[in-house]
Amino acid sequence: MQSFKPSPGIYEHIIGLRVVRTYRQEPIDAAQIERILEAGRWTGSSKNIQPWAFIVLTDPGERQRLAECGSFTGPLIGAPLVVAIVRLPEGGDFDIGRAAQNMMEAAAALGIGSCPVTLHREPCAKERLNVPDDHGCRFAVAFGYPDLEGEGELRKGIRSTLPQGRKPLTDLVHYGHFGAQR
Ligand SMILES: Cc1cc2nc3c(=O)[nH]c(=O)nc-3n(C[C@H](O)[C@H](O)[C@H](O)COP(=O)(O)O)c2cc1C
């Protein structure tokens, strides 16, 4: 159980998390992989059902084959580690998103960058990963030690296609009912 002592460093860590899509070609060792998966395992879920399974892919051929199941899957090809998240029949995407974010935050604490990736063609992903019919598999997370130079270059290109930064709180927060500002 967390101590609940004030931890300003953790706050900065959470709000500072940005995706990384370019990685150094340096493997992530088994102990670090286990720590990332352990963070996923400890995620809370509705009724504590834990409606997920994690498929670990380190082989370049396997990562390439999964990358063919989505439209913006470059990170899956370049990352030394990919974790595909399987949603069990009783689970929802809220649970899956929490598990993904927990693993991403834990990875960042270990110096490892990450990027969630959508598997737009879910039947393709399920077939390639041998996922049962009544399970889902629409998201994977790419992990790797950041290649900061490559990331800077990539971001210059992405800047024109994706919104940057975040909307201000005044655009997001409503008080008491939708549309009410302070
Ligand atoms: C549900 C979800 C799906 C995403 N799918 C992709 C994807 O398919 N390919 C990709 O490169 N990034 C993907 N991303 C990453 C987003 O583009 C990224 O979170 C967003 O641009 C904010 O990036 P930043 O935190 O670095 O500012 C996805 C993120 C989420 C939450």
The ligand as an ORCA input file, in Angstrom:
! r2SCAN-3c Opt
* xyz 0 1
  C      -6.010      5.404    -27.143
  C      -4.753      5.944    -27.800
  C      -4.391      5.485    -29.044
  C      -3.219      5.957    -29.663
  N      -2.840      5.449    -30.870
  C      -1.689      5.845    -31.426
  C      -1.234      5.254    -32.639
  O      -1.894      4.389    -33.222
  N      -0.033      5.658    -33.143
  C       0.721      6.618    -32.513
  O       1.812      6.941    -33.017
  N       0.314      7.220    -31.367
  C      -0.861      6.842    -30.802
  N      -1.280      7.388    -29.614
  C      -0.464      8.426    -28.967
  C      -1.126      9.824    -29.064
  O      -0.955     10.320    -30.374
  C      -0.484     10.718    -27.995
  O      -0.911     10.247    -26.738
  C      -0.898     12.164    -28.126
  O      -0.524     12.696    -29.369
  C      -0.276     13.012    -27.014
  O       1.130     12.882    -27.078
  P       2.077     13.606    -25.992
  O       1.677     13.068    -24.648
  O       3.467     13.238    -26.371
  O       1.793     15.075    -26.081
  C      -2.427      6.936    -29.005
  C      -2.816      7.392    -27.739
  C      -3.944      6.894    -27.135
  C      -4.339      7.397    -25.750
*
